[in-house]
Amino acid sequence: MQHVTVPQDRIGVLIGSGGETMREIEERAGVRLDIDSEDGSVGIETVGDPIDAMAAPDIVKAIGRGFKPETALELLESDMRRLDLIDLTEQTRNDNDLERQKGRLIGEDGRTRELMEQLTGANVVIYGSTLGILGEPEEVDAVRRAAGMILDGAPHGAVYSFLERKHNEMQQGWNVRERT
């Protein structure tokens, strides 16, 4: 049995209305979830296909880090899709710096986070002290690099240019793959 800890305010999202989300995860991933709503610990026991069950801890972590359940469940749709978490406290000096950097990552009216999603194809969530990325390896890498640029103090314009360049590269790569 594997264990994952979920923040208290995300337990309700993990369980879902009438247990609906929990049941969907259990059915689709072939696992049984044992959720302790007191301390946020989630036991994950494989009861079906072990290959599908391998995604269950990341699905639970993704929901715990702020992703919508339907987005987290996309981890079951592709062997290549993955979850990556960046601990922002490792990149910041104190709480004020953490809040400032989160603001830079989100951008005015959420524009920066939104552009990261649109131009890479990954899903991006900033929750608590983490930046969560869910996508294909190339998408995750592009967001990780863009976030690193922002955390290192790069101007937003330079980050947007980088994202547009990566978007064009990925589009060309997809077009080449479709022809072969």
N, C-alpha and C positions, 0 to 999 in steps of 0.2 A: 504494500500500500504506500502510495506517495502522499505527501502533505504539502499544501500551499496555504499561505496566510493571506486573507483578504481584508482590507480595511473595513471597519465596522459599518461605515455609511454605504458600502457597496454590497453588503450581504443580501439586502432586499432585492437588488438588481440581479444578483446571481441566482436567487431562488425564483424570482419572477412572480407574477400574479397567480396565486393559487398553486405555486410550485411548477408553473409551466416551463420556465427557462431551465430549471434544474432537470426536469424530466426530459426535455429536448436534448440537453447535453448528454445525459445518461444513455438515451436511446441511440443517438447518432454516433457517439464515441465508444459505445460498448463498455461503459463504466458505471459504478455506483458511487454517488457522492455522499459523504457523511459530513454535513455542515454544522459546525458548532457556532451558533450565532452569538454566544457570549464572548468568545475570544477571537473569532474570525478564522479559526483553523478549518481547513477543508481536507478531509481524507478522500483519496481517489483510489478506488479498487477496480481492477480490470475484471470484467465479467464476460466480455465478448472478444472481438477480434483485437489481438494485442497491437497490431499496427495502427488501427484507428485510435486505440486507447492512448497511444503515445502523444497525441495532440491534446489530450484532456487537461494536463497541468497548465499548458500554455493558454488554453481557452479560459480556464479559471483565472489565471494571472491577468490575462488581457481584460477580462470583465472587472477584476479588482483594480486595475490601473486606469479605468475610465472608459474603455471601449464599450460600445453597445453590444449586447449578446449576439445579435445577428452578424455583426462584423467579426466578433471573436470566433464564431462558428465557421467562418470562411477558412480557418486553418485546416479544416477537414476536407476542403475542396481541392487542394493542391499540395503535393508533397513538397513543393518548393516554397510555399507561403510560410512565413515565419514571423515570430514576435521578437522584437528587440526593444530593450528598455535602457534608457540612459539616465543614470542617477545624477541629477543636476547639483546635488550637494557636493559632489566630487569636483565640480567645475566652478564653485562659488565660494566666497570667503565667509559670508555670514547671511543671516536671514534677509537683510535689506538687499544684498547683492543677488540672492536667490530670487526675490520678487522682481527685481529689475530685469534679470535675465529671462525669467518666465514671460515678462511683459514684452521683451524684445522677440522671443520665440513666437509668441502669439501674434504680435503686431497690432497696429491700430485696427480696431473693429475685427480682429481675427484674420486680417489679410495675409500675414506671413504664413501662419499655419495652413490657411486655406490654399495658398499658392504651392506650398510644399506638397499638399495632397494632389492638387490639380496637375502639377507639372511632373510628378513622379509616379502617380497611380497608387501610392501607398496610403494607408490610413494613419493619421497622426493625432495623438491625444496628449495634452499636457494636464497632468493630474497630480496634486500634491507636489512632491519634489522629483517627479519623473517625467520624462518625455517618452511616450510609447509609440512605436512604429510597427505597423503590421503590413507586410507586403512581400513581394518576390525579392530575392537577394539584391538585384540591381537597384530596385526601388528603395529598399531599406538603406543600402549604402549611400545613395544620393541624398536621402533625408539626413542620415547621420553626418555626412560631410557638410551639408548646408547648416545644420544645427551647430556643428563645431565651428564653422566660420562665424556664426552669430555670437556664440559664446566667447570666441576669441576677439570680438569687437569689430568685426568687418561691417562696413556700411550695408544696409539692407539692399541697396541697388546692386552691389557686387554679388550678393547672395542670390538675388532674383536673376541676374545674368547667368550665374552658374547653373541655377535650376533650369533656365530656358535652354542652355546648351546641353545639359544632361537629358532634358526632355527630347530634344531633336536627335541626339545620339540614340536614345532608346527607341524612338520612332523608326529611325533608319534600321536599327537592329531587328525590330519586329518585322519590318517590310522584307528584309533579306530572308528571315526565317520562314515567312509565309510563302515565298517563291520557291524555296527548296523542298 
